[in-house]
Amino acid sequence: MVLTGATALLIGGALAATDRPAAQDYSPLAGPGHGRGMSQAGAFDSATEGRTAEQILAHYYPGATIGTIGPTTLAVRLTGLDDRALDAYAEAGARVAGRVLEPGQVAHLTPLPDGGANVVVTVGCDGDVVWQTATSDPWLYPLDPKPARPAAEHLTLCEGGAYRGALGVATEDGAFRTVNRVDVEDYLLGVVPAEMQANWADKGANEALRAQAVAARSYALAETRYPYAQTCDSTDCQVYPGTEREDPRSAAAVASTAGQVLLRDGHILRSEYSAAPGGGSPADIQTFEVGPTPAELAIVRPPVGPGDIDPDAPAPSEGPTVIDIEYERIGGPASALGSPLGPESELPQQAGTYRLFGNGVIIATELLGVQVVDFTTLLEMIPGTDILDPPAEVTPGEAEGGVAEGGVAGGGPTEDSAPGESLFAIPPVEAVIPAGAPASRRPLADPVRPSEIPAPSGPPAVPAP
């Protein structure tokens, strides 16, 4: 559909201000553009005079066309969470670092310089540690990555506020950032009622809400603000408070325009708008920036979660394990652990996995996460095992960085060792823990022993969203 100048002439005259909402009904309208593009007050007047959303858009963006996009996601920087770790949960449970969080468990993600994250899972927001690990996938996902999920699956912040889609962490010049990766239609459920009063639908201005949905969708998808996110949640971009202000009236306007965007020369128009009084004037869309074409959009936008995968895409190759990730994080062969002494193997009774190194062990269990431990500690945690025997194909001294003559492969105890004595000390493996974090959030170098994990005593306390 072409939004032509002829169409604009049909609605370009002065519009009556009958039944315009009181001034407080406009607050807190604060769209992008500082007066350029669609005036929300003018859109209200046009709608109450019987103009359609298409006519309203034609007036304010003459020469633009309406195109359609397929399902896509958007990455939004949550500026109110700058410079802090992410502490979040979902009532129904969630997923992080390849594991499922049970209801009542809370994930605390702190970004690492390598693009990954340190993950600590607690009972409730400030309770005891359940497990912890480092991951190369710094995202907390809902149980189901599809859009339009119920409130129990929304990710809720410990400090309040909830979001559809996934929440992740990143760094920007060393500063912490939190990002919401969300289906664009779910995103608009939060944006439209924050930028335009949902009760305008009750005042005869539902078409203004529909026009707002198209303009907001176009603006967001044409944005390219950060390496880690396309847009932000403040008035610098578009106001987006997550699910806080969702309303069925604005949701209906979003659904009725699903996938519709404004285009200039086939590219998505960064369709600025504002709460400018007086009706505003048509914009020169040649002065507006543009983003990708709808076809390009499908390529550049990532999936919202690991389960949202193209069924026709080739199967990915097997990635690194959590032990591989931890080993690389502490420095690989150059670390105090030295070189591997064999492949990753299962612990007895399928308790988890482990890998032997020249000077220590890394173990990974569902309960404790990934830990760097000495052999004495390992025996205390899992008594009665013989996993300290080196693999048959590896003999002492064969591996680079192996043991000294007369020792035991892997630095295990010798007949001269005192009970409980460790023959080596692995330097602490520092994990990034935010300032002021509860003492119960231990770094990876301070393993949580099974005896230190309290037995459950009733349902965990989780703050109400």
C-alpha positions as a Markdown table, in Angstrom:
| # | Residue | x | y | z |
|---|---|---|---|---|
| 1 | Met | 0.0 | 0.0 | 0.0 |
| 2 | Val | 1.3 | 3.4 | -1.0 |
| 3 | Leu | 0.7 | 6.3 | 1.4 |
| 4 | Thr | 0.4 | 9.0 | -1.3 |
| 5 | Gly | 0.2 | 12.7 | -1.1 |
| 6 | Ala | -3.3 | 12.4 | -2.6 |
| 7 | Thr | -4.4 | 10.3 | 0.4 |
| 8 | Ala | -2.7 | 12.9 | 2.7 |
| 9 | Leu | -4.8 | 15.6 | 1.2 |
| 10 | Leu | -8.0 | 13.8 | 2.3 |
| 11 | Ile | -7.0 | 14.4 | 5.9 |
| 12 | Gly | -4.6 | 17.3 | 5.6 |
| 13 | Gly | -7.0 | 20.0 | 6.6 |
| 14 | Ala | -7.7 | 21.5 | 10.0 |
| 15 | Leu | -9.2 | 18.9 | 12.3 |
| 16 | Ala | -11.8 | 19.7 | 15.0 |
| 17 | Ala | -10.7 | 19.1 | 18.6 |
| 18 | Thr | -14.1 | 17.8 | 19.8 |
| 19 | Asp | -13.9 | 15.3 | 22.6 |
| 20 | Arg | -10.1 | 15.6 | 22.8 |
| 21 | Pro | -9.0 | 14.0 | 26.1 |
| 22 | Ala | -7.9 | 16.3 | 28.9 |
| 23 | Ala | -4.3 | 17.2 | 29.1 |
| 24 | Gln | -3.5 | 14.6 | 31.7 |
| 25 | Asp | -4.7 | 11.9 | 29.3 |
| 26 | Tyr | -1.6 | 12.7 | 27.1 |
| 27 | Ser | 0.9 | 12.1 | 29.9 |
| 28 | Pro | 3.4 | 10.5 | 29.7 |
| 29 | Leu | 3.5 | 10.5 | 25.9 |
| 30 | Ala | 7.1 | 10.9 | 24.9 |
| 31 | Gly | 7.8 | 9.4 | 21.6 |
| 32 | Pro | 11.1 | 9.7 | 19.7 |
| 33 | Gly | 11.8 | 12.5 | 17.2 |
| 34 | His | 11.4 | 15.7 | 19.2 |
| 35 | Gly | 8.4 | 16.9 | 17.2 |
| 36 | Arg | 9.2 | 15.2 | 13.9 |
| 37 | Gly | 6.8 | 12.8 | 12.3 |
| 38 | Met | 3.4 | 11.8 | 13.6 |
| 39 | Ser | 1.9 | 13.9 | 16.3 |
| 40 | Gln | 0.0 | 11.6 | 18.8 |
| 41 | Ala | -2.4 | 14.5 | 19.6 |
| 42 | Gly | -3.1 | 14.9 | 15.9 |
| 43 | Ala | -3.5 | 11.2 | 15.5 |
| 44 | Phe | -6.2 | 11.3 | 18.2 |
| 45 | Asp | -8.0 | 14.1 | 16.5 |
| 46 | Ser | -7.8 | 12.3 | 13.2 |
| 47 | Ala | -9.1 | 9.1 | 14.6 |
| 48 | Thr | -12.1 | 10.7 | 16.3 |
| 49 | Glu | -13.0 | 12.3 | 13.0 |
| 50 | Gly | -13.2 | 8.9 | 11.4 |
| 51 | Arg | -9.8 | 8.6 | 9.8 |
| 52 | Thr | -8.2 | 5.2 | 9.6 |
| 53 | Ala | -4.7 | 4.3 | 10.8 |
| 54 | Glu | -3.6 | 4.1 | 7.1 |
| 55 | Gln | -4.9 | 7.6 | 6.5 |
| 56 | Ile | -3.2 | 8.9 | 9.6 |
| 57 | Leu | 0.1 | 7.4 | 8.6 |
| 58 | Ala | -0.3 | 8.8 | 5.1 |
| 59 | His | -0.7 | 12.3 | 6.4 |
| 60 | Tyr | 2.4 | 12.2 | 8.6 |
| 61 | Tyr | 4.7 | 10.1 | 6.4 |
| 62 | Pro | 3.7 | 11.0 | 2.8 |
| 63 | Gly | 5.4 | 8.8 | 0.2 |
| 64 | Ala | 6.0 | 5.9 | 2.6 |
| 65 | Thr | 4.6 | 2.5 | 1.8 |
| 66 | Ile | 3.3 | -0.2 | 4.1 |
| 67 | Gly | 5.1 | -3.5 | 4.0 |
| 68 | Thr | 5.0 | -6.7 | 5.9 |
| 69 | Ile | 7.6 | -8.6 | 7.9 |
| 70 | Gly | 7.7 | -12.1 | 9.2 |
| 71 | Pro | 8.2 | -13.1 | 12.8 |
| 72 | Thr | 11.3 | -11.5 | 14.2 |
| 73 | Thr | 13.0 | -10.6 | 17.5 |
| 74 | Leu | 14.4 | -7.4 | 18.8 |
| 75 | Ala | 17.2 | -6.8 | 21.3 |
| 76 | Val | 16.4 | -3.9 | 23.8 |
| 77 | Arg | 18.9 | -2.4 | 26.2 |
| 78 | Leu | 17.2 | -2.0 | 29.6 |
| 79 | Thr | 18.9 | 1.3 | 30.7 |
| 80 | Gly | 17.4 | 1.2 | 34.2 |
| 81 | Leu | 19.5 | -1.9 | 34.8 |
| 82 | Asp | 22.8 | -0.5 | 33.7 |
| 83 | Asp | 25.9 | -1.2 | 35.8 |
| 84 | Arg | 24.4 | -4.1 | 37.7 |
| 85 | Ala | 24.0 | -7.9 | 37.6 |
| 86 | Leu | 20.8 | -9.5 | 36.3 |
| 87 | Asp | 18.7 | -11.1 | 39.1 |
| 88 | Ala | 15.6 | -12.7 | 37.7 |
| 89 | Tyr | 13.3 | -15.7 | 37.8 |
| 90 | Ala | 9.9 | -16.9 | 36.4 |
| 91 | Glu | 7.1 | -18.3 | 38.4 |
| 92 | Ala | 6.9 | -21.4 | 36.1 |
| 93 | Gly | 10.6 | -21.9 | 36.0 |
| 94 | Ala | 13.2 | -20.8 | 33.4 |
| 95 | Arg | 16.4 | -22.0 | 31.6 |
| 96 | Val | 20.0 | -20.9 | 32.0 |
| 97 | Ala | 23.4 | -22.3 | 31.1 |
| 98 | Gly | 21.7 | -25.4 | 29.6 |
| 99 | Arg | 19.7 | -26.2 | 32.7 |
| 100 | Val | 16.2 | -25.8 | 33.9 |
| 101 | Leu | 15.4 | -23.7 | 36.9 |
| 102 | Glu | 12.6 | -25.0 | 39.1 |
| 103 | Pro | 9.9 | -22.6 | 40.4 |
| 104 | Gly | 11.3 | -20.6 | 43.3 |
| 105 | Gln | 14.9 | -20.7 | 41.9 |
| 106 | Val | 16.5 | -17.4 | 40.9 |
| 107 | Ala | 19.3 | -16.8 | 38.4 |
| 108 | His | 22.0 | -14.2 | 39.0 |
| 109 | Leu | 24.0 | -13.4 | 35.9 |
| 110 | Thr | 27.1 | -11.3 | 35.8 |
| 111 | Pro | 28.7 | -10.6 | 32.4 |
| 112 | Leu | 32.3 | -11.7 | 31.9 |
| 113 | Pro | 34.8 | -9.9 | 29.6 |
| 114 | Asp | 34.8 | -12.8 | 27.1 |
| 115 | Gly | 31.1 | -12.4 | 26.3 |
| 116 | Gly | 29.9 | -15.1 | 28.7 |
| 117 | Ala | 28.5 | -14.9 | 32.1 |
| 118 | Asn | 28.9 | -16.1 | 35.7 |
| 119 | Val | 25.7 | -17.8 | 36.8 |
| 120 | Val | 24.7 | -18.3 | 40.4 |
| 121 | Val | 21.3 | -19.9 | 41.2 |
| 122 | Thr | 19.7 | -19.3 | 44.6 |
| 123 | Val | 16.6 | -20.3 | 46.5 |
| 124 | Gly | 14.6 | -17.1 | 46.2 |
| 125 | Cys | 16.3 | -13.8 | 45.4 |
| 126 | Asp | 18.7 | -13.8 | 48.4 |
| 127 | Gly | 18.6 | -17.4 | 49.6 |
| 128 | Asp | 21.1 | -20.2 | 49.6 |
| 129 | Val | 23.1 | -21.2 | 46.6 |
| 130 | Val | 21.8 | -24.2 | 44.7 |
| 131 | Trp | 24.4 | -24.3 | 42.0 |
| 132 | Gln | 26.7 | -22.0 | 40.0 |
| 133 | Thr | 28.7 | -22.1 | 36.8 |
| 134 | Ala | 30.3 | -20.1 | 34.1 |
| 135 | Thr | 28.6 | -20.1 | 30.6 |
| 136 | Ser | 29.3 | -18.9 | 27.1 |
| 137 | Asp | 25.5 | -18.3 | 26.7 |
| 138 | Pro | 24.8 | -15.3 | 28.9 |
| 139 | Trp | 21.0 | -15.5 | 28.7 |
| 140 | Leu | 18.1 | -16.4 | 31.0 |
| 141 | Tyr | 15.3 | -18.0 | 28.8 |
| 142 | Pro | 11.7 | -18.6 | 29.5 |
| 143 | Leu | 10.6 | -22.3 | 29.4 |
| 144 | Asp | 9.0 | -21.7 | 26.0 |
| 145 | Pro | 10.7 | -19.2 | 23.7 |
| 146 | Lys | 7.5 | -18.6 | 21.6 |
| 147 | Pro | 5.7 | -15.3 | 21.8 |
| 148 | Ala | 2.4 | -14.6 | 23.5 |
| 149 | Arg | 3.2 | -16.7 | 26.6 |
| 150 | Pro | 1.3 | -16.5 | 29.9 |
| 151 | Ala | 2.4 | -14.3 | 32.8 |
| 152 | Ala | 3.8 | -17.3 | 34.8 |
| 153 | Glu | 6.5 | -17.7 | 32.1 |
| 154 | His | 7.5 | -14.0 | 32.0 |
| 155 | Leu | 11.0 | -13.3 | 33.4 |
| 156 | Thr | 10.6 | -11.2 | 36.6 |
| 157 | Leu | 13.3 | -9.1 | 38.2 |
| 158 | Cys | 14.0 | -9.4 | 41.9 |
| 159 | Glu | 13.7 | -5.6 | 42.1 |
| 160 | Gly | 10.4 | -5.6 | 40.3 |
| 161 | Gly | 9.2 | -5.6 | 36.7 |
| 162 | Ala | 8.7 | -8.4 | 34.3 |
| 163 | Tyr | 9.6 | -9.0 | 30.6 |
| 164 | Arg | 8.5 | -11.3 | 27.9 |
| 165 | Gly | 11.3 | -13.1 | 25.9 |
| 166 | Ala | 14.8 | -13.7 | 27.2 |
| 167 | Leu | 17.0 | -11.5 | 29.4 |
| 168 | Gly | 20.8 | -11.4 | 29.0 |
| 169 | Val | 23.9 | -9.6 | 30.0 |
| 170 | Ala | 26.7 | -7.9 | 28.1 |
| 171 | Thr | 29.5 | -5.4 | 28.6 |
| 172 | Glu | 30.1 | -2.0 | 27.0 |
| 173 | Asp | 33.5 | -0.5 | 27.7 |
| 174 | Gly | 33.7 | -2.5 | 30.9 |
| 175 | Ala | 30.2 | -1.5 | 32.1 |
| 176 | Phe | 27.5 | -4.0 | 32.7 |
| 177 | Arg | 24.4 | -4.0 | 30.4 |
| 178 | Thr | 21.1 | -5.9 | 30.5 |
| 179 | Val | 19.3 | -6.8 | 27.3 |
| 180 | Asn | 15.8 | -8.1 | 26.6 |
| 181 | Arg | 15.6 | -10.2 | 23.5 |
| 182 | Val | 11.9 | -10.3 | 22.6 |
| 183 | Asp | 9.6 | -11.0 | 19.7 |
| 184 | Val | 8.7 | -7.6 | 18.2 |
| 185 | Glu | 5.0 | -8.2 | 18.6 |
| 186 | Asp | 5.5 | -8.9 | 22.3 |
| 187 | Tyr | 7.7 | -5.9 | 22.6 |
| 188 | Leu | 4.9 | -3.7 | 21.2 |
| 189 | Leu | 2.5 | -5.0 | 23.8 |
| 190 | Gly | 4.6 | -3.0 | 26.3 |
| 191 | Val | 5.5 | 0.0 | 24.1 |
| 192 | Val | 2.2 | 1.1 | 22.6 |
| 193 | Pro | 0.3 | 1.7 | 25.9 |
| 194 | Ala | 3.4 | 3.4 | 27.3 |
| 195 | Glu | 3.6 | 5.8 | 24.4 |
| 196 | Met | -0.1 | 6.3 | 23.8 |
| 197 | Gln | -3.0 | 6.0 | 26.3 |
| 198 | Ala | -4.8 | 2.7 | 25.8 |
| 199 | Asn | -8.1 | 4.3 | 27.0 |
| 200 | Trp | -8.1 | 6.3 | 23.7 |
| 201 | Ala | -9.8 | 3.2 | 22.3 |
| 202 | Asp | -12.8 | 4.1 | 24.5 |
| 203 | Lys | -12.8 | 7.7 | 23.3 |
| 204 | Gly | -13.2 | 6.8 | 19.6 |
| 205 | Ala | -9.5 | 6.9 | 18.8 |
| 206 | Asn | -8.7 | 3.2 | 18.3 |
| 207 | Glu | -7.3 | 4.0 | 14.9 |
| 208 | Ala | -4.7 | 6.2 | 16.6 |
| 209 | Leu | -3.5 | 3.2 | 18.6 |
| 210 | Arg | -3.3 | 1.2 | 15.4 |
| 211 | Ala | -1.2 | 3.9 | 13.7 |
| 212 | Gln | 1.0 | 4.1 | 16.8 |
| 213 | Ala | 1.6 | 0.3 | 16.6 |
| 214 | Val | 2.8 | 0.6 | 13.0 |
| 215 | Ala | 5.0 | 3.6 | 13.7 |
| 216 | Ala | 6.6 | 2.1 | 16.8 |
| 217 | Arg | 7.2 | -1.3 | 15.1 |
| 218 | Ser | 9.0 | 0.5 | 12.2 |
| 219 | Tyr | 11.0 | 2.8 | 14.4 |
| 220 | Ala | 12.4 | -0.1 | 16.6 |
| 221 | Leu | 13.2 | -2.4 | 13.7 |
| 222 | Ala | 15.1 | 0.4 | 11.9 |
| 223 | Glu | 17.3 | 1.1 | 14.9 |
| 224 | Thr | 21.0 | 0.1 | 15.2 |
| 225 | Arg | 22.2 | 1.7 | 18.4 |
| 226 | Tyr | 24.5 | -0.8 | 20.0 |
| 227 | Pro | 26.6 | -3.8 | 19.2 |
| 228 | Tyr | 24.5 | -5.8 | 21.6 |
| 229 | Ala | 21.0 | -4.3 | 21.1 |
| 230 | Gln | 19.1 | -2.5 | 18.4 |
| 231 | Thr | 17.2 | -0.1 | 20.6 |
| 232 | Cys | 16.7 | 1.0 | 24.3 |
| 233 | Asp | 13.8 | 1.3 | 26.7 |
| 234 | Ser | 13.9 | 5.0 | 27.5 |
| 235 | Thr | 12.7 | 8.2 | 25.9 |
| 236 | Asp | 15.9 | 8.3 | 23.9 |
| 237 | Cys | 14.4 | 5.4 | 21.9 |
| 238 | Gln | 10.8 | 4.4 | 22.9 |
| 239 | Val | 9.4 | 4.0 | 26.3 |
| 240 | Tyr | 9.3 | 0.3 | 27.1 |
| 241 | Pro | 8.5 | -0.8 | 30.7 |
| 242 | Gly | 8.2 | -4.5 | 29.9 |
| 243 | Thr | 4.8 | -6.0 | 30.8 |
| 244 | Glu | 3.9 | -3.3 | 33.4 |
| 245 | Arg | 1.5 | -1.3 | 31.3 |
| 246 | Glu | 0.1 | -4.0 | 28.9 |
| 247 | Asp | -3.6 | -3.4 | 28.2 |
| 248 | Pro | -6.0 | -5.5 | 26.1 |
| 249 | Arg | -7.1 | -2.4 | 24.1 |
| 250 | Ser | -3.6 | -1.6 | 22.9 |
| 251 | Ala | -2.9 | -5.3 | 22.5 |
| 252 | Ala | -5.8 | -5.5 | 20.1 |
| 253 | Ala | -4.3 | -2.6 | 18.1 |
| 254 | Val | -1.0 | -4.4 | 17.9 |
| 255 | Ala | -2.6 | -7.7 | 16.8 |
| 256 | Ser | -4.7 | -5.9 | 14.1 |
| 257 | Thr | -1.5 | -4.5 | 12.5 |
| 258 | Ala | 0.8 | -7.5 | 13.1 |
| 259 | Gly | 3.9 | -7.4 | 10.9 |
| 260 | Gln | 3.0 | -4.0 | 9.3 |
| 261 | Val | 5.9 | -1.6 | 8.9 |
| 262 | Leu | 6.5 | 1.7 | 7.0 |
| 263 | Leu | 9.0 | 1.5 | 4.2 |
| 264 | Arg | 11.0 | 4.0 | 2.2 |
| 265 | Asp | 12.5 | 2.6 | -1.0 |
| 266 | Gly | 12.0 | -0.9 | 0.4 |
| 267 | His | 13.8 | -0.2 | 3.7 |
| 268 | Ile | 12.1 | 0.0 | 7.1 |
| 269 | Leu | 11.6 | 3.7 | 7.9 |
| 270 | Arg | 12.7 | 5.0 | 11.3 |
| 271 | Ser | 9.4 | 6.6 | 11.7 |
| 272 | Glu | 9.8 | 9.3 | 14.3 |
| 273 | Tyr | 6.8 | 10.6 | 16.2 |
| 274 | Ser | 6.1 | 12.7 | 19.3 |
| 275 | Ala | 3.5 | 14.1 | 21.6 |
| 276 | Ala | 3.7 | 17.5 | 19.9 |
| 277 | Pro | 0.5 | 19.5 | 20.5 |
| 278 | Gly | -1.4 | 21.3 | 17.7 |
| 279 | Gly | -1.7 | 18.3 | 15.4 |
| 280 | Gly | 1.9 | 18.5 | 13.9 |
| 281 | Ser | 2.8 | 18.6 | 10.2 |
| 282 | Pro | 3.7 | 16.0 | 7.6 |
| 283 | Ala | 7.3 | 14.9 | 7.7 |
| 284 | Asp | 9.9 | 14.8 | 5.0 |
| 285 | Ile | 10.6 | 11.1 | 5.2 |
| 286 | Gln | 13.8 | 11.6 | 3.1 |
| 287 | Thr | 15.3 | 13.1 | 6.2 |
| 288 | Phe | 14.6 | 10.0 | 8.3 |
| 289 | Glu | 17.0 | 7.1 | 8.6 |
| 290 | Val | 16.1 | 3.7 | 7.3 |
| 291 | Gly | 17.0 | 0.2 | 8.5 |
| 292 | Pro | 17.1 | -3.2 | 6.7 |
| 293 | Thr | 14.6 | -4.4 | 4.2 |
| 294 | Pro | 12.0 | -7.0 | 5.4 |
| 295 | Ala | 14.0 | -9.7 | 3.7 |
| 296 | Glu | 17.3 | -8.6 | 5.4 |
| 297 | Leu | 15.5 | -8.4 | 8.7 |
| 298 | Ala | 14.9 | -12.2 | 8.7 |
| 299 | Ile | 18.7 | -12.7 | 8.4 |
| 300 | Val | 20.1 | -10.3 | 11.0 |
| 301 | Arg | 17.7 | -10.9 | 13.9 |
| 302 | Pro | 18.7 | -13.8 | 16.2 |
| 303 | Pro | 16.2 | -16.3 | 17.6 |
| 304 | Val | 14.7 | -15.5 | 21.0 |
| 305 | Gly | 15.9 | -18.8 | 22.6 |
| 306 | Pro | 17.8 | -22.0 | 22.0 |
| 307 | Gly | 14.6 | -23.9 | 21.2 |
| 308 | Asp | 13.6 | -21.4 | 18.5 |
| 309 | Ile | 15.7 | -23.0 | 15.7 |
| 310 | Asp | 15.0 | -23.2 | 12.0 |
| 311 | Pro | 14.1 | -26.8 | 11.3 |
| 312 | Asp | 15.6 | -26.6 | 7.9 |
| 313 | Ala | 19.0 | -25.4 | 9.1 |
| 314 | Pro | 21.9 | -27.8 | 9.3 |
| 315 | Ala | 22.4 | -29.4 | 12.7 |
| 316 | Pro | 25.1 | -27.5 | 14.6 |
| 317 | Ser | 28.3 | -29.2 | 15.6 |
| 318 | Glu | 28.7 | -30.2 | 19.2 |
| 319 | Gly | 29.9 | -27.3 | 21.2 |
| 320 | Pro | 32.2 | -27.1 | 24.2 |
| 321 | Thr | 31.1 | -28.6 | 27.5 |
| 322 | Val | 30.9 | -26.6 | 30.8 |
| 323 | Ile | 34.2 | -28.1 | 31.8 |
| 324 | Asp | 35.8 | -27.0 | 28.5 |
| 325 | Ile | 34.4 | -23.5 | 29.1 |
| 326 | Glu | 35.7 | -23.3 | 32.7 |
| 327 | Tyr | 39.1 | -24.7 | 31.7 |
| 328 | Glu | 39.5 | -22.0 | 29.0 |
| 329 | Arg | 38.2 | -19.3 | 31.4 |
| 330 | Ile | 41.0 | -20.0 | 33.9 |
| 331 | Gly | 43.7 | -20.0 | 31.3 |
| 332 | Gly | 43.7 | -23.4 | 29.6 |
| 333 | Pro | 47.1 | -25.2 | 29.5 |
| 334 | Ala | 48.8 | -22.1 | 30.9 |
| 335 | Ser | 46.7 | -22.2 | 34.1 |
| 336 | Ala | 47.8 | -23.9 | 37.3 |
| 337 | Leu | 45.9 | -27.1 | 36.2 |
| 338 | Gly | 48.2 | -27.7 | 33.3 |
| 339 | Ser | 47.4 | -30.0 | 30.4 |
| 340 | Pro | 44.5 | -32.6 | 30.3 |
| 341 | Leu | 45.3 | -36.2 | 31.1 |
| 342 | Gly | 42.5 | -37.8 | 29.2 |
| 343 | Pro | 39.0 | -37.1 | 27.9 |
| 344 | Glu | 36.0 | -36.0 | 29.9 |
| 345 | Ser | 34.3 | -38.9 | 31.7 |
| 346 | Glu | 31.3 | -39.6 | 33.9 |
| 347 | Leu | 31.4 | -39.6 | 37.6 |
| 348 | Pro | 30.2 | -42.8 | 39.4 |
| 349 | Gln | 26.5 | -43.3 | 39.6 |
| 350 | Gln | 26.1 | -40.7 | 36.8 |
| 351 | Ala | 26.6 | -38.0 | 39.4 |
| 352 | Gly | 28.1 | -35.7 | 36.7 |
| 353 | Thr | 31.3 | -35.5 | 34.7 |
| 354 | Tyr | 35.0 | -34.8 | 35.4 |
| 355 | Arg | 38.3 | -34.3 | 33.6 |
| 356 | Leu | 41.8 | -35.0 | 35.0 |
| 357 | Phe | 44.6 | -32.5 | 34.4 |
| 358 | Gly | 48.3 | -32.5 | 35.2 |
| 359 | Asn | 47.7 | -30.6 | 38.5 |
| 360 | Gly | 44.0 | -31.1 | 39.4 |
| 361 | Val | 40.5 | -31.9 | 38.4 |
| 362 | Ile | 37.4 | -30.0 | 37.1 |
| 363 | Ile | 34.1 | -31.6 | 37.9 |
| 364 | Ala | 30.6 | -30.7 | 36.8 |
| 365 | Thr | 27.5 | -31.8 | 38.6 |
| 366 | Glu | 23.8 | -30.8 | 38.5 |
| 367 | Leu | 23.9 | -29.8 | 42.2 |
| 368 | Leu | 27.2 | -28.0 | 42.4 |
| 369 | Gly | 27.8 | -26.7 | 38.9 |
| 370 | Val | 31.4 | -26.6 | 37.6 |
| 371 | Gln | 34.2 | -26.7 | 40.2 |
| 372 | Val | 38.0 | -26.7 | 40.2 |
| 373 | Val | 39.0 | -28.9 | 43.1 |
| 374 | Asp | 42.0 | -30.8 | 44.5 |
| 375 | Phe | 41.9 | -34.6 | 44.8 |
| 376 | Thr | 41.5 | -34.6 | 48.6 |
| 377 | Thr | 38.4 | -32.5 | 48.3 |
| 378 | Leu | 37.1 | -34.6 | 45.5 |
| 379 | Leu | 37.4 | -37.8 | 47.6 |
| 380 | Glu | 35.6 | -36.1 | 50.5 |
| 381 | Met | 32.7 | -35.1 | 48.1 |
| 382 | Ile | 32.5 | -38.5 | 46.4 |
| 383 | Pro | 34.0 | -41.1 | 48.7 |
| 384 | Gly | 34.8 | -44.7 | 47.6 |
| 385 | Thr | 35.8 | -43.9 | 44.0 |
| 386 | Asp | 38.8 | -44.8 | 42.0 |
| 387 | Ile | 38.6 | -42.0 | 39.5 |
| 388 | Leu | 42.0 | -40.7 | 40.5 |
| 389 | Asp | 43.7 | -43.5 | 38.6 |
| 390 | Pro | 45.1 | -42.1 | 35.4 |
| 391 | Pro | 43.6 | -43.3 | 32.1 |
| 392 | Ala | 45.3 | -46.4 | 30.8 |
| 393 | Glu | 46.7 | -44.7 | 27.8 |
| 394 | Val | 48.4 | -41.9 | 29.8 |
| 395 | Thr | 51.4 | -42.6 | 32.0 |
| 396 | Pro | 53.1 | -40.2 | 34.4 |
| 397 | Gly | 55.2 | -37.7 | 32.7 |
| 398 | Glu | 53.8 | -38.3 | 29.2 |
| 399 | Ala | 51.4 | -35.3 | 29.3 |
| 400 | Glu | 52.9 | -31.9 | 28.9 |
| 401 | Gly | 53.2 | -30.3 | 32.3 |
| 402 | Gly | 52.9 | -33.7 | 33.9 |
| 403 | Val | 54.0 | -34.7 | 37.5 |
| 404 | Ala | 57.5 | -34.9 | 39.0 |
| 405 | Glu | 59.3 | -38.1 | 39.2 |
| 406 | Gly | 58.0 | -40.3 | 41.9 |
| 407 | Gly | 54.6 | -38.6 | 42.0 |
| 408 | Val | 51.2 | -39.9 | 41.0 |
| 409 | Ala | 49.7 | -38.8 | 37.7 |
| 410 | Gly | 47.4 | -35.9 | 38.2 |
| 411 | Gly | 49.0 | -34.8 | 41.5 |
| 412 | Gly | 47.1 | -37.3 | 43.5 |
| 413 | Pro | 48.1 | -38.4 | 47.0 |
| 414 | Thr | 51.2 | -40.6 | 47.5 |
| 415 | Glu | 52.1 | -43.0 | 50.2 |
| 416 | Asp | 54.1 | -40.2 | 51.9 |
| 417 | Ser | 51.1 | -37.9 | 52.0 |
| 418 | Ala | 49.4 | -37.1 | 55.3 |
| 419 | Pro | 45.7 | -37.9 | 55.4 |
| 420 | Gly | 43.7 | -35.1 | 53.8 |
| 421 | Glu | 46.9 | -33.3 | 52.6 |
| 422 | Ser | 46.9 | -31.8 | 49.2 |
| 423 | Leu | 50.1 | -31.9 | 47.2 |
| 424 | Phe | 49.4 | -28.7 | 45.4 |
| 425 | Ala | 47.4 | -25.5 | 45.8 |
| 426 | Ile | 45.4 | -24.3 | 42.8 |
| 427 | Pro | 45.2 | -20.5 | 42.9 |
| 428 | Pro | 41.7 | -19.1 | 43.4 |
| 429 | Val | 39.7 | -18.8 | 40.2 |
| 430 | Glu | 38.2 | -15.4 | 40.4 |
| 431 | Ala | 34.5 | -15.1 | 39.4 |
| 432 | Val | 32.9 | -11.7 | 38.8 |
| 433 | Ile | 30.5 | -11.1 | 41.7 |
| 434 | Pro | 28.7 | -7.7 | 41.8 |
| 435 | Ala | 29.5 | -5.4 | 44.7 |
| 436 | Gly | 27.0 | -5.8 | 47.5 |
| 437 | Ala | 25.9 | -9.3 | 46.4 |
| 438 | Pro | 24.7 | -11.6 | 49.3 |
| 439 | Ala | 27.5 | -13.6 | 50.9 |
| 440 | Ser | 25.7 | -16.8 | 49.9 |
| 441 | Arg | 26.7 | -16.2 | 46.3 |
| 442 | Arg | 30.1 | -17.9 | 46.3 |
| 443 | Pro | 32.7 | -17.6 | 43.5 |
| 444 | Leu | 33.6 | -20.7 | 41.6 |
| 445 | Ala | 36.9 | -21.1 | 43.5 |
| 446 | Asp | 35.0 | -21.5 | 46.8 |
| 447 | Pro | 33.1 | -24.8 | 46.2 |
| 448 | Val | 29.8 | -25.4 | 47.9 |
| 449 | Arg | 30.0 | -28.7 | 49.8 |
| 450 | Pro | 26.9 | -31.0 | 49.9 |
| 451 | Ser | 26.9 | -30.7 | 53.7 |
| 452 | Glu | 26.6 | -26.9 | 53.3 |
| 453 | Ile | 23.4 | -27.1 | 51.3 |
| 454 | Pro | 20.4 | -27.0 | 53.6 |
| 455 | Ala | 17.6 | -29.5 | 53.2 |
| 456 | Pro | 14.4 | -28.1 | 51.7 |
| 457 | Ser | 11.9 | -26.9 | 54.3 |
| 458 | Gly | 8.8 | -26.1 | 52.5 |
| 459 | Pro | 8.2 | -23.9 | 49.4 |
| 460 | Pro | 11.0 | -21.4 | 48.7 |
| 461 | Ala | 10.2 | -17.8 | 49.3 |
| 462 | Val | 10.0 | -15.9 | 46.0 |
| 463 | Pro | 9.0 | -12.2 | 46.0 |
| 464 | Ala | 5.7 | -11.4 | 44.2 |
| 465 | Pro | 6.2 | -9.9 | 40.8 |
